[in-house]
Amino acid sequence: MKAVLLNGITPASEVTLSEVTMPETMPGWVLIKVKAFGMNHSEQILRLHEIENDYIQKPLIPGIECAGEVVQTSGSHFQKGQKVIALMGGMGRSFNGSYAEYALLPVHHVFAVNTSLSWKELAAVPETYFTAWGSLFECLDIKKDDVLLIRGATCTLGYVAIQIAKAIGCKVIATTHRKSKLPLLADADEAVLDTGKLEGMVHGITKALELVGPKTLHDTLCCIEKGGIACNTGVLGGVYALNGFDPVKFIPNGVYLTSFYSNWPSQKIIDEIFSFIKEHKLTPCIGATFGFTNIKEACMALDNSGVNGKIVVEI
Ligand SMILES: NC(=O)c1ccc[n+]([C@@H]2O[C@H](COP(=O)([O-])OP(=O)(O)OC[C@H]3O[C@@H](n4cnc5c(N)ncnc54)[C@H](OP(=O)(O)O)[C@@H]3O)[C@@H](O)[C@H]2O)c1
């Protein structure tokens, strides 16, 4: 089969397809014919930096999510030909992922989907919607009356979080660090230019989704009303940890801090997400589509940050 195989740090311009042996099925793992996959900021981080770490198996087929059909069920509850999605749980890091014609994946990270979305649309859903869903409902406990700040909203996750929050009736204030991108936040109630300090510029915030990450988290916490919650989900600012974290000085009185990690999807939540998409007639947020033979161009588009929305690769 054809796949992308990484051995070390690989700039997008050097990404190619290799001929790779088909994975052999084993109990607890199902073989999926990949129809399309979405690309993620975390795959860029993996390819350009993280791959050097010992905990990454090499050579590695990257890709943390996909949509496809079950080819071999390995005695699982799936049926041959069943439409599924898969994401996370070490996919494309601890074991081979989705940048391939076929992927052998652990049964507990493969989920049945009942949807009329096309393969392309379906591929834009798993990681982005699961993360937006978990951040908004599990972590921020978002309700219709909330005023939600989304910091760093000009990324796929930001656009989808706006979509979901508006669907339940929240007021959404979304930020971007580029003036030229303010029009991309037209679906929010307010689009705000983020110059690094939002405290005093935004008002009435009860919940905040932090996508820029530790770089701006303290300022985000300072924007929130007493009793409100901030969820740190993204790391777009390139700062991954809070060194010298002093909770007393860092977290304002009566404000709550949480975070979301998309590593543990479940069939129940995936079902809820697809029902929500159907009920609210949401259109998956696709920014660009590439064929598998153009994987180099797809990776270049990811690294150049020029695409607004999910980059989807169709096989
Ligand atoms: N916690 C989790 O489990 C989880 C799961 C999924 C994603 N994430 C994280 O969530 C974030 C968004 O992911 P994604 O896949 O939706 O990203 P993406 O669609 O690949 O978006 C990347 C875009 O973010 C924009 N961006 C916005 N604000 C930025 C800032 N302050 N600094 C740098 N870039 C900024 C960049 O464009 P401009 O600079 O032109 O605005 C860039 O094009 C990433 O940090 C990702 O790692 C976390």
The ligand as an SDF file (V2000), in Angstrom:
LIG
                    3D

 48 52  0  0  0  0  0  0  0  0999 V2000
   -6.0670   19.6230   23.5050 N   0  0  0  0  0  0  0  0  0  0  0  0
   -6.3600   18.8440   22.4710 C   0  0  0  0  0  0  0  0  0  0  0  0
   -6.6720   17.6650   22.6200 O   0  0  0  0  0  0  0  0  0  0  0  0
   -6.3200   19.4310   21.0810 C   0  0  0  0  0  0  0  0  0  0  0  0
   -6.9720   18.7870   20.0220 C   0  0  0  0  0  0  0  0  0  0  0  0
   -6.9570   19.3930   18.7550 C   0  0  0  0  0  0  0  0  0  0  0  0
   -6.2750   20.5780   18.5590 C   0  0  0  0  0  0  0  0  0  0  0  0
   -5.6200   21.1340   19.6030 N   0  0  0  0  0  0  0  0  0  0  0  0
   -4.8780   22.3910   19.4320 C   0  0  0  0  0  0  0  0  0  0  0  0
   -5.7840   23.3980   19.0780 O   0  0  0  0  0  0  0  0  0  0  0  0
   -5.1380   24.3560   18.2510 C   0  0  0  0  0  0  0  0  0  0  0  0
   -5.9160   24.5030   16.9560 C   0  0  0  0  0  0  0  0  0  0  0  0
   -5.7840   23.3140   16.2260 O   0  0  0  0  0  0  0  0  0  0  0  0
   -6.3160   23.2210   14.7230 P   0  0  0  0  0  0  0  0  0  0  0  0
   -6.0040   21.8440   14.2350 O   0  0  0  0  0  0  0  0  0  0  0  0
   -7.7210   23.7030   14.6760 O   0  0  0  0  0  0  0  0  0  0  0  0
   -5.3720   24.2670   14.0090 O   0  0  0  0  0  0  0  0  0  0  0  0
   -5.3280   24.6660   12.4600 P   0  0  0  0  0  0  0  0  0  0  0  0
   -6.6660   24.5670   11.8570 O   0  0  0  0  0  0  0  0  0  0  0  0
   -4.1940   23.9500   11.8200 O   0  0  0  0  0  0  0  0  0  0  0  0
   -5.0380   26.2100   12.5770 O   0  0  0  0  0  0  0  0  0  0  0  0
   -3.7750   26.7290   12.6410 C   0  0  0  0  0  0  0  0  0  0  0  0
   -4.0050   28.2260   12.4560 C   0  0  0  0  0  0  0  0  0  0  0  0
   -4.1530   28.8650   13.7130 O   0  0  0  0  0  0  0  0  0  0  0  0
   -3.9570   30.2260   13.4700 C   0  0  0  0  0  0  0  0  0  0  0  0
   -3.7230   30.9730   14.6810 N   0  0  0  0  0  0  0  0  0  0  0  0
   -4.6930   31.5980   15.3450 C   0  0  0  0  0  0  0  0  0  0  0  0
   -4.2060   32.2500   16.3940 N   0  0  0  0  0  0  0  0  0  0  0  0
   -2.8790   32.0380   16.4170 C   0  0  0  0  0  0  0  0  0  0  0  0
   -1.8210   32.4830   17.2720 C   0  0  0  0  0  0  0  0  0  0  0  0
   -2.0350   33.2790   18.3160 N   0  0  0  0  0  0  0  0  0  0  0  0
   -0.5910   32.0650   17.0120 N   0  0  0  0  0  0  0  0  0  0  0  0
   -0.3450   31.2690   15.9640 C   0  0  0  0  0  0  0  0  0  0  0  0
   -1.3130   30.8400   15.1180 N   0  0  0  0  0  0  0  0  0  0  0  0
   -2.5720   31.2380   15.3400 C   0  0  0  0  0  0  0  0  0  0  0  0
   -2.8620   30.2890   12.4270 C   0  0  0  0  0  0  0  0  0  0  0  0
   -3.2110   31.2320   11.4570 O   0  0  0  0  0  0  0  0  0  0  0  0
   -2.9530   32.7870   11.6580 P   0  0  0  0  0  0  0  0  0  0  0  0
   -1.6540   32.9350   12.4090 O   0  0  0  0  0  0  0  0  0  0  0  0
   -2.8680   33.3190   10.2860 O   0  0  0  0  0  0  0  0  0  0  0  0
   -4.1220   33.2770   12.4360 O   0  0  0  0  0  0  0  0  0  0  0  0
   -2.8850   28.9040   11.7900 C   0  0  0  0  0  0  0  0  0  0  0  0
   -3.2360   28.9820   10.4290 O   0  0  0  0  0  0  0  0  0  0  0  0
   -3.7090   23.8470   18.0470 C   0  0  0  0  0  0  0  0  0  0  0  0
   -2.8540   24.4690   18.9740 O   0  0  0  0  0  0  0  0  0  0  0  0
   -3.8340   22.3540   18.3310 C   0  0  0  0  0  0  0  0  0  0  0  0
   -2.6090   21.7960   18.7290 O   0  0  0  0  0  0  0  0  0  0  0  0
   -5.6310   20.5960   20.8530 C   0  0  0  0  0  0  0  0  0  0  0  0
  1  2  1  0
  2  3  2  0
  2  4  1  0
  4  5  1  0
  4 48  2  0
  5  6  2  0
  6  7  1  0
  7  8  2  0
  8  9  1  0
  8 48  1  0
  9 10  1  0
  9 46  1  0
 10 11  1  0
 11 12  1  0
 11 44  1  0
 12 13  1  0
 13 14  1  0
 14 15  2  0
 14 16  1  0
 14 17  1  0
 17 18  1  0
 18 19  2  0
 18 20  1  0
 18 21  1  0
 21 22  1  0
 22 23  1  0
 23 24  1  0
 23 42  1  0
 24 25  1  0
 25 26  1  0
 25 36  1  0
 26 27  1  0
 26 35  1  0
 27 28  2  0
 28 29  1  0
 29 30  1  0
 29 35  2  0
 30 31  1  0
 30 32  2  0
 32 33  1  0
 33 34  2  0
 34 35  1  0
 36 37  1  0
 36 42  1  0
 37 38  1  0
 38 39  2  0
 38 40  1  0
 38 41  1  0
 42 43  1  0
 44 45  1  0
 44 46  1  0
 46 47  1  0
M  CHG  2   8   1  16  -1
M  END
$$$$
